[in-house]
Amino acid sequence: MKLFTLLSLFALAAFARAETTVTMTGVHNCCKSCANGITKAGTSVGSDIEVVAEGTTVTITTKKKSDAKKAVDAIIAAGYFGKVEGAESAAPSSSKPEATMAKATVSGVHLCCKKCVTAAEDAVKSVAGVTKYEIVSKAESFTVEGEFTKSALAAALNSAGFAGDIK
């Protein structure tokens, strides 16, 4: 009986210290300002959250799964994007072809330095149909012109580790 009680206490102690770890991969992180921005965004949603940004991988550790999701959402809202390990893809399913856009304004993309700008430019110019864009460091938004789809532009930015609002 004493052994059972002792094992139960160890199990409860382990449960009390249980942590949730979420990993984001492919996140744009080219400099110290990017790493600081990722960390600041992720930890802004709670005091029990640890965020480590190393290369293109971000590791979020917290006690609650819901706080980990909030941290991921905050990092994306700050202009970074990455694949969340173990998360299901929320790809839209539509049988109708998507309408093309002639012009789009993209806001909220993290653009702290020239390396960020170059990475965003490379992503935008990879989109079929894009003919014009101007992206500058520290800008809150930029415009893309041509004949392209919103989903293609979003996918290219996401693939480069960026998130933004396309209108």
C-alpha positions in Angstrom: 0.0 0.0 0.0 2.9 2.4 0.8 4.4 1.7 -2.6 1.1 2.4 -4.3 0.8 5.7 -2.4 4.3 6.7 -3.3 3.9 5.8 -7.0 0.6 7.8 -7.0 2.4 10.9 -5.6 5.1 10.6 -8.2 2.5 10.4 -11.0 0.6 13.4 -9.6 3.9 15.4 -9.4 4.7 14.5 -13.0 1.2 15.5 -14.1 1.4 18.8 -12.3 4.7 19.6 -14.1 3.4 18.4 -17.5 4.2 20.8 -20.3 3.0 21.3 -23.8 5.6 21.9 -26.5 4.7 23.2 -29.9 7.2 23.5 -32.8 6.8 25.9 -35.7 9.1 25.2 -38.7 10.0 27.4 -41.7 9.6 30.6 -39.8 11.4 33.6 -41.2 14.2 34.5 -38.7 17.1 36.3 -40.3 18.4 38.5 -37.5 18.3 39.3 -33.9 15.4 41.7 -34.4 13.4 38.8 -36.0 14.2 36.5 -33.1 13.3 39.2 -30.6 10.0 39.9 -32.4 9.1 36.2 -32.5 9.9 35.8 -28.8 8.1 39.1 -27.8 5.0 38.1 -29.8 4.8 34.6 -28.4 5.4 35.5 -24.8 2.9 38.4 -24.9 0.0 36.1 -24.3 1.0 34.8 -20.9 3.7 34.6 -18.3 4.1 30.8 -18.3 5.2 30.7 -22.0 8.7 30.1 -23.1 9.6 30.8 -26.8 12.9 29.9 -28.3 13.6 31.0 -31.9 16.6 29.2 -33.4 17.1 29.4 -37.1 13.8 28.7 -38.8 12.4 26.7 -35.9 10.4 28.2 -33.0 9.7 26.1 -30.0 6.9 27.1 -27.6 6.7 25.6 -24.2 3.9 26.2 -21.8 1.7 24.4 -19.3 -1.5 24.8 -21.2 -2.3 23.7 -24.8 -4.6 26.7 -25.2 -1.7 29.1 -24.3 0.5 27.4 -26.9 -2.2 28.0 -29.5 -2.4 31.7 -28.4 1.3 32.0 -28.7 1.3 30.6 -32.3 -1.5 33.0 -33.2 0.4 35.9 -31.7 3.5 35.0 -33.7 1.5 34.8 -36.9 -0.2 38.1 -36.1 3.2 39.7 -35.7 4.0 38.8 -39.4 5.8 35.5 -39.1 4.6 32.1 -40.4 5.6 28.5 -39.9 4.2 25.1 -40.1 3.0 23.9 -36.8 4.1 20.4 -36.2 1.1 18.1 -35.6 -1.5 20.6 -36.6 -3.9 19.8 -39.4 -3.8 21.9 -42.5 -6.8 24.2 -43.0 -6.6 24.2 -46.7 -9.8 25.6 -48.2 -11.7 23.2 -50.4 -13.4 24.8 -53.3 -14.4 23.5 -56.7 -14.7 27.1 -58.2 -11.5 28.6 -59.6 -10.3 31.6 -57.6 -10.6 35.0 -59.2 -7.4 36.8 -60.0 -6.4 40.1 -58.5 -4.9 43.1 -60.3 -3.7 44.8 -57.2 -3.3 43.8 -53.5 -2.2 45.5 -50.4 -0.3 43.3 -48.0 0.0 44.5 -44.4 1.4 43.0 -41.2 4.4 41.3 -42.8 7.5 41.5 -40.5 10.1 43.6 -42.4 12.7 44.8 -39.9 15.7 44.8 -42.2 17.1 44.4 -45.7 17.3 40.6 -45.3 13.6 40.5 -44.5 12.8 42.7 -47.5 14.9 40.5 -49.8 13.2 37.3 -48.6 9.7 38.9 -49.0 10.6 40.2 -52.5 11.8 36.7 -53.5 8.5 35.3 -52.3 6.4 37.9 -54.1 8.3 37.7 -57.4 7.9 33.9 -57.4 4.1 34.3 -57.8 2.9 33.8 -61.3 1.5 36.9 -62.8 3.1 39.4 -60.4 4.5 42.3 -62.5 5.2 45.1 -59.9 5.9 45.4 -56.2 7.8 47.6 -53.9 8.8 46.4 -50.5 10.8 48.6 -48.1 12.3 47.9 -44.7 10.1 48.7 -41.7 7.1 49.3 -43.9 3.7 48.4 -42.4 2.4 47.4 -45.9 3.3 47.0 -49.5 1.4 46.8 -52.8 1.6 44.0 -55.4 0.3 44.4 -58.9 -0.2 42.1 -61.9 -2.7 39.2 -62.4 -2.4 36.7 -59.6 -4.5 34.9 -57.0 -4.7 35.8 -53.3 -4.0 32.2 -52.4 -0.9 32.1 -54.5 0.5 35.2 -53.0 -0.3 34.0 -49.4 1.3 30.6 -50.1 4.5 32.2 -51.4 4.7 34.5 -48.4 3.9 31.6 -46.0 6.5 29.4 -47.7 9.1 32.2 -47.0 8.1 32.2 -43.4 5.9 35.3 -43.5 2.3 36.0 -42.6 0.3 39.1 -43.6 -3.2 40.3 -44.4 -3.9 40.5 -48.1 -6.6 42.8 -49.4 
